[in-house]
Amino acid sequence: MNPLDTTEFKKQGHMMIDFLADYYENISNYPVLSQVEPNYLKKLLPTFAPSNPEPIETILEDYQKYIIPGITHWQSPNYFAYFPSSGSTAGFLGEMLSTGLNVVGFNWISSPAATELENVVIDWLGEILNLPKSFLFKGGGGGVLLGTTCEGILGTLVVARDKILSKIGSENAGKLVVYGSDQTHCAVQKAAHIIGINPKNFRAIKTKKLNSFTLLPESLLSTIENDLKNGLVPCFLCVTVGTTSTTAIDPVRKLCNVAKDYGIWVHIDAAYAGSACICPEFRYLIDGVEDADSFSLNAHKWFLTNLDCCCLWLKDPNSLIKCLSTTNSEYLENSASNSKQVVDYKDWQVTLSRRFRALKVWFVLRSYGVENLRNFLRNHVEMAKTFEGLVKMDKRFEIIVPRKLAVVCFRILPYGKKVADGKVTNGEAKLISSEDVVANEINRKLLDSINASGDVYMTHAVVEGVFVIRCAIGATLTEELHVVKAWKVVQEHADVILKDNMSRIFVQKRTIGYIGYNFAIEK
């Protein structure tokens, strides 16, 4: 057996590229959301692994037959769920090179180019974003490419915790408080739990539709002051630029101003919206970032960089290194590290081993250029405006929150159309408020029906008790024709859902009327 036979590598590599190219050419023919039932695969595959080798042709046949049906097609132009995971030829090729080299770049000496290219591209990205120089290597700060935002938040939380405990003593760890809003990503609460923050000391500060579900500085301040009165210690604040539910934009500068008065570490989570900030017209979304301690975005969401790639910048990387350094491991000792002239990225993350992620970022930046990347993002925003306009034209629907970037949050108004008092009416149908449970039930049915069709895939959120449908535009292959088609699919399924709902109301009214008639006769 020769697992790296170059002749076979060339043959099978070409076969794989052709296979994937055919997949992308035909991706629209697949149902976007996988239609399989749980545990489908174990019924189809053998109980034991093969004892003897099988040809690649057979493996690919089985892949097409068994695996593809269980795939939700994130690269489909009709994918509008969650947030995008935008891939590209450049991102794929960079990933292929990284996988082919298969280096484990935990420190500089293990592969100098892996470390130094990461230093370069993280500064390139920082400059494109117009981040303060204090976040760049050339300004005394620095950055690292991690797997996901979850890793970045975990690392920065460790730094925030240790900085506070170095002042008040580890015996007071139970007093530390972590702040976010009720729209903050669950990764923050998870990370807080991992590092030992008392679950009761995680503050998910309430937001309101009136303020587009942003975290208000006044709410943060009152929460902090209340905690101080109760003998607790403020530790960490996560400010979100582009929340998952509605892409709400927290006011960065104002929240930083509140936090710095109490020595709170501020992390800016711009996992989704951060990419858009390379466009000058969207840069204002992170105004005030200079007052934060750390900042992150996911290049694998909306920056044509295949999964996974989270970019994390810190003003004071040494604080992170101090917390995560592995200085007592003799087997990692080397003269380059001892010279203090190189970056050892093992000390910037929780894990030791790491991938050569910088290659794909380098490929993306060089292959497309900053202007093309900006236009790529702008096109998706324009498509979202188109979808938003289509929703507004149909009086059976409403936009729940003002659109931010390329995510539209909407819902159907059951029974009829909006009127001035915020209720809806249709003949003798019952008036309901926007919070009514019936409205949520109908919108949930609508979304389930849309997704079951396989024509498009969207997901939902619940804000202030209201079930909303999210249309997140950002797949690499999506064009305006796909957005228009998506809206037609929504309308077609809404027609059926509303017709069925009105039929049930009519039957209920007839039944109630019949019962009332008999009751009157008996009386």
N, C-alpha and C positions, 0 to 999 in steps of 0.2 A: 504493500500500500504506500502510495506517495500522495499525501493530502495536499501538497502544493506543486503538483505537476504543471509546468507552465503551458504545455500544449493543451491539456484539459482546461486549464484556467482560461485561456483565450477562447476556446470553443464554447465553454459553458457561460463565460462572461458575455460574449456576443449574443448567445441565446437568451440570456436574462435581460439584456438591454432591449432586444426585439420584443420579448414577452411584455416588458413594462411599457414600451412604446405603444404596443397594441392595446394594452389596458387603458392607457390615457386616451387613445383615439376612440375607444368604445365605452368610456366610463359613463356617459350619459344613458347608456342602455341598461345600466344596473339600477335596481331600486336603491335610493340613497341610503335609507335606513334598512339595516339587515332585517329580514323577515323571519329568521329562524327562531325556534323555541329553545328555552334553556336546556342545557345538556345534550344538544343535538349531536355534537361532534363525537362524544365518546361512543355513541351508537354506530358510528360510521367507520371509525378507525380500529385497527387491531388492538387486542388487549396488551400485547407485548411488543417491544421494539424489535426490528428485524435483526436476525443473526448474520445475514449476508448482505452485501452492498446491493443497492438498487440504482438503475440508471437515472440520470437527471430528467430524462423525458417522462419517465413514470412518475417521478416526484412532482413535476410541474402539472401533469395531468390530474393528479390527486389534489394539487393546490387549486386548480381551476374548479374541480368537481366538489371539493369538500370545504376549502377555506374561503374562497370568494363569496359563497352564499352567506357566510357568517361575518362578512366585513361590512361595516358602515363606511361609506365612501366619502371620507373627509375632503378629498381632492375633487369631488364632483362639482360641476358648475351650479348644481342645484342644491348644494349644501349651504344652509343658512342657520345652523344650530350653534349653541354655545358661543365660542369665539373661533375665528378661522385658524387653521394650521396650514399656512400658505407655503407650499413647496415650490421649487423651481429647478430648472436644469442645472444652474450653477450651484445651488444648494445641494442637489443630489450628487453632483460630481465631486464637490468638496467632501461630502460625507463618504463617498466611495474611496477617495484617496486616503482619508483618515482611517477608514476601516481596513484598507489594503495595507497601510503602513503598520497599523495595529500597535502603535507605541503606547506606553503607559507613562505619561509625562508628569509624574508626581513631584519631581524637582527639576531644576535646570539641567543637571548633568544627565538625567535620564533621556532627554531629547531637547537640547538647547533651542532648536528652531520652534518647537511646540510652545515653549514658554515665551520666547521673544516675539513670535508672531502674535500671540495673544496680547502681549503688552502693546504692540503696535495697533492692532485693530480695535482694542478697547478705547484707546485714545482717539483713533479716527472717528469712531462712533460718538464719543463724547463731544468732539469738536463739531460734528454734523448736527448734534442736538443742541449745540451752543451751551453745553454745561459749563459751569464756572471752572476756571483753571484748577481750582483747589480739589476737584474730583479727578483730575488727570494725573498720570504718572509724571508728566513734565511739570506739574504744579505741586507736587508733594503728596498727591492723593494716589488713586489707582483703581483698577477694576479687575474683575475675574469673570470668566464664562462658566456658568454652572448649568445644571440640568434644567431646573425649573425655579420659579419664584419661591416655591416652598423652601428650597434649600437656602436661598438668599435671606428670606425672613428668619429662618432658624439661626443662621449664622449671626445676623445683626442683633437678634434677640439675646443671644449668648453674650455678645459684647456689652449690650446695654445692662444686662443683669450683673455681669462681673464688675462693671465700672461703678455701679451703685453699691454693690456689696463690699467692694474694696474700701468704701467710706463708712458704711454703717455696720459691717460685719455679717458674715454668712449666716449667723444665727437669726438674722432678721429677713431671710429669704421669703418667708411666708407673708411678709407685708408688701411685697412688690406688686405693682398694679400695671396692667397692660391696657392700652386704650385703642379703640377703633369705633366704627359705627355699626349699626345693625345691617349695613350693606358691605362691610369689610369682608374680604375673602376668608373662608373657614380655615385657610392655611395658617392664619395668624393665631387663632385659638388653638389649633393643633400644635403649632410650634411652642406656644406658651406652656401647654401641657407637658410636652416632651422635656422642656428644660426645668420643670418643677415649679412653675407659677401656680399658685392656688387657683383652681377653676373658678372660685368665687370672686377672684380678683381680676377677671377679664371683663372689661367694660365695653359692651356693644351699645353705644349711645344711640338713642332713638333718632331717626331722621323722619322727615315728613315730605309728602308730595308737594306741599306748598313751597318748599325750598328745593325741589327737584331731587330729594333724597340725598342731599349733601350733608356732610358733618359740619355743623355750625360752631364757630369759635366760642360763642356764648355757652353752648351746651357742654363743650369740652371743659371750659373754665369752671363752670359750676360743679361738674363731676369731679374734677381734680380737687377743688376746694373742699368738697364734701368728704373725699377720701382722706385729705390731710386732717380734717377735724376728727376723723375716726382712727387716727394714728397710723394710716397706711402710707406707703412711699411710691409716688409716681415714677415709672421706669421707662416705658416705651410707648410710642404713638405711631400707628400706621395710618398714613394719609393716602387715600386711593385716588388715582387719576384714571377714571374709567372703571367703575364698579361692574361686577359681573351681571347683576340683575338689570340695570338700566343705563350703564355707562355714566353714572353720576360723577361729577368732577369736584372733589373736595377742594376748598380754597387753600392752596398750599401756603402762601405767605402768611395769611392770618392765623392759621393753625400753628405754624412754626413760631410765630410771635408769642402765642400763648405758651407753647411747650418750653421754649428756651428760658422763660422766667422760672421754671421749676426744674431745670436740668434734665429734662426728658429727652431721650434719644428719639429722633424723628426719622422714620423710614418712609420714602415715597414709593408706593407700589403702583407703577405705571405699566403693568404687564401687558395690557392690551393697547391703551391709548398712547403709550410712550413712543411707539414707532411713528405715529402721525406727527409728533413734535419735530421731526426733521423738516417739515414744511413750515416756512416762516409764519404762515397765517394761523397755524395751530400751536406754535411755540408758547403762546400765552398760557396754555393749559398748565404748564409747570413753572410759571413765574413764581419766584420765591424759593426755588429749589436750592439756591445758594445758602439758605438758612437751615437746610436739612443736613443730616449726618450721612445718609445713604440713599441711593436711588437705584431702581431696577426696572427693566423691561424685558419682555420675552420676544426675542428676535424670531422665534419659531411661530409666533402667532400671526404677525402681519408684516413681516420683513423678508419674505421669500427664503428664509433660512430653515431648512428642514429640521424637524424635531431631533434632538432637544438643544435649546440654547437660550439661557437666561443671562442677561448682561447686568452685572452688579457693580456699582461704583461706590467708593467710600472716600470721605475726606481724610480719614485717619486709618489707613490700612493696618498700621502697626497694632492698633487696638484689637483688630480681628486676629492678626498673627499671634499676638500674645495669648489669646484665648484658645486658639486651635493648633498651636505649634506642637510638633512631635520632636522635641529637642533631646530626649533621652534614648533615642533609638540608634545604637551604634552602627547598625547595618545601613543606616541612611546617611552617615557622616561622609563628607567629601570636602575637598579644599575650596571648591567654588562656593558652596553654601557657607562655609566658615568665613569666607572673605567678605560676606555681607554685601556683595556687589551684584547679586542676582536675585531673582524672584523664585521662590519655591512654592508653587501653588498648592501643594499638599497642606500648607498652613493657612490657606484661605478658604477651606471648605471642610465639611464634616468627614467625608471619605478620604482615603489616601489615594487610591487609583483614580485616574481621570482620563478623559478622551481628548483627542486633538480637535476640539471644536472650532478653533480659530481658522482652520483651513476653509470651512464652508462659508464663514463670514467674509473672509478675504476674497473668496471666489465670487460671492454675491456682490460685494462692493465694487470689485474690479470689472465683473462681467456686465453689470447693468449701469453703474455710475449713479451718483446721488440724484441727478435730475430725473432720470427714468424711475428711480425708486419713489421719488416725490410724486410723480405723475401717476404711478401705480396706485398709491394711496389715495390721491385726489379722485381718481376714477371711481373707486369704491364709494367714496363719500357722495359723489354725484349720483351714483346708482341708488344709494340710500335715500337721497332727496327725491328721486323718481318714485321709489316705493312709497315713501311718506306721502307724496302728492296723490298717489293712487288711493291710498287708504282714506285720505281726507275727502276725496271726491265721492266716496260711498258713504252715505249718511247712516248706514247701519253700523259703522265702525267708529272708533275714536282712538286718537293717539293718547297714550297714558301720560307720557312725559315728553318734553321737547327733545327732539332727536339730537344726539351728540355723535358726531363722526358718522360711522356706518352701521349703527344698530338702531332699528326702529321697534319701539314697544307699543303694541296696539292690542285692541280687543274688540269683539263684536258686542253690540248693544242688543240684547235679546228683545224680541217682540216689536221692534220698530225703530224709531229714530230719536235723536237727542232733541230735547226742548230746553227752554231757558232755565227751568228750575233744576236742571241736572238729572231729571228722571226721563224715562222713555215711555212712549205710549203707542198703542196700535189698536184702535177701535175700543173694544171692551176689555182688552187684556189688562192684567194687573200691572199697576205702576210699581217699579222697583228702583231702588237706589243703586249707585255704582258699587256698593259694598255687598249687595244682596248675594246670598249663596247660590241662587239660581243662575245668576250671571256667570259665576265661576264654573258651575257645572257645565253650562253650555259651551263656554270657551275651552274647557278641558276636553269636552267631546269633539269640538271642532279641531283642536290640535291633534288629538288621537286619530281622527279621520284623515286629516291631511298627511300625517306621517305614515299611516298604514297604507296609503296609496303608493308609496315609494317614489312619487313624482318629485317631491321636495322634502327637506327635513328641517324643521324648526324646533326650538325648545321654548321653555316658559320660565317665568319668574312669578313670585307672589310678593307684592309690595302693598303695605297697609291693608292686608287681607284681600287684595284684588289679584286675581289670576290674569296674567298678561302673556301674550305671545310675543316672542322675540324673533325678529328677522335680522340676523347678523350677516352682513355682506362683506366678503373678504377672501373667498376662495380664489385661487390664482386664475382659474379658467372661467370664472363668472363674467358674463357680459350683460348688457342691458336687456337683451332679449330673454335671458334667464330670469331676470328680476320681474319683468312683465309677465312672463309665464307663471312665476311663483304666485303673483297676485291673482291671476286668473284661477289658479288651483284653489287658493283661499276662498275666492268668491263662490266657486262651484260647490265646494264642500259646505260653505255657509248657507247656500240656498237649500241644500238638503237638510242640514241640521235645524234651521229655523222653521222649515216647513213641517218637519217632524215634531218640533216643539210646539208649534201652534196647533197642530192636530191633537196633541195630547191635552192642551188647554181647552180646546173645543169639546173633547170627550168629557173632560172633568166638569165643564160647565153644564153639559147636557145631563150628566149623572146627578150633579147637585140639584139642578132644576127639577129633574124627575122625582128625586127624593122629597124635595120641598112640596111638589104638587100632591103626592100621595099623603104626605103629612097633613096638608090642608084639608083633603077630603075626609081623612079619618077624624080630624078634629071637628 
